[in-house]
Amino acid sequence: MRIRIWLLAIPGLFTVLVSCLNDQDIKLGFGGFAPAVLNDGWVVSTPQNENMNSSFLEQAFQLVYREDRFVLATSLIVVRNGRLVAEAYPRDPADIGRMQNIQSMTKSFTSILTGIALEKGLLDSLKEPLTDIYPEHFVDHPDKSDITLEDALMMRTGIDFNDGDDTHDLYHGSGSSVEYVLSLPKAYAAGVVFHYNDGAPQLVSAAIQRRYGAPLASLADASLFAPLRITEWKWEAAKDGVTFGAFSLYLKPRDAAKFGQLLLNNGAWEGHQLVDSVWIARASQPLVNSSSNGASYGYYFWVYPAYPAYSAIGHGGQRVFVMPSKNLVIVYTAWPYTSGELFDEFQELADLIVMSCN
């Protein structure tokens, strides 16, 4: 089967239509998964040296090269024991060095930066009401004054923010992004109901910016990206200068893998503790029940107790998947501007890769 893809521009969004037509292939032929040796901080190894079964790995990588599966895939990376053991770019080899919008995987970076901000004393505590941080934004919204930092991190603000129209307005709006989120109706009391959305992380980003004196992206550069030697990145901001806490961070696939390895290292990198290990442990715990199959939610991480593992997840089906018991990080990136019908089943890939770990 071959697939033709049309990209249709819709305000702030792209939709992919797929037709099973006899057309040229959109992927390359499978050519193995040996990682390239680059001067980017990664130590390259082999499955055999890291006690992995190459047969299961090959099944996983063959899957992302199929024309009728994982149609949107742009990369698959496997890191074990801190070493890069397998990678492939099924659509274009140049994707190895191409920055991509990682969409809602951005939320997990916001979580880690919140831990850094707490450790630096920029934020008082998780129980701190947001109205204590930027009180002027609550003057016209006193019904939201009970929202704490932790409520926002657990997606329990009670605000009826609906991704889609509200995200579009947040992205394109010319006024205060905080005022916009707070202006939406309150559906529940804060701290009660889990409601996944793009609005809550904007409140967190604004809180850190107020206390840090610079945008969240600046804190990321100084405290996260520079130590990880991530030199090429982009993080968009709302028109008011507040970094988007939920989306629009652009990274290369291998740099996303560095983030996963930092998590697996309990916040340590090259002898330096970038993030408190206690924060990572807390953020990646199943703190909130969700409606997602088999998944719970921490502080902007999806948690899978059955593996056990946890993930940063972005639109398009992309992942940074961390499984401490196997000393394993998996990164999957994909074209992000699509309907969910084409995301495919990441768990199928993860199961094969996990099975490869002896």
Secondary structure, 3 states (H helix, E strand, C coil): CCCEEEEEEECCEEEEEEECCCCCCCCCCCCCCCCCCCCCCCCECCCCCCCECHHHHHHHHHHHHCCCCCCCEEEEEEEECCEEEEEECCCCHHHHHCCEECHHHHHHHHHHHHHHHHHCCCCCCCCCEHHHCCHHHHCCCHHHCCCEHHHHHCCCCCECCCCCHHHHHHHHCCCCHHHHHHHCCECCCCCCCCCCCCCHHHHHHHHHHHHHCCCHHHHHHHHHHCCCCCCCCEECECCCCCECCCCCEEECHHHHHHHHHHHHCCCEECCEECCCHHHHHHHCCCCEECCCCCCEECCCCEEECCCCEEEEEECCCEEEEEEHHHCEEEEEEECCCCCHHHCCCHHHHHHHHHHCEC
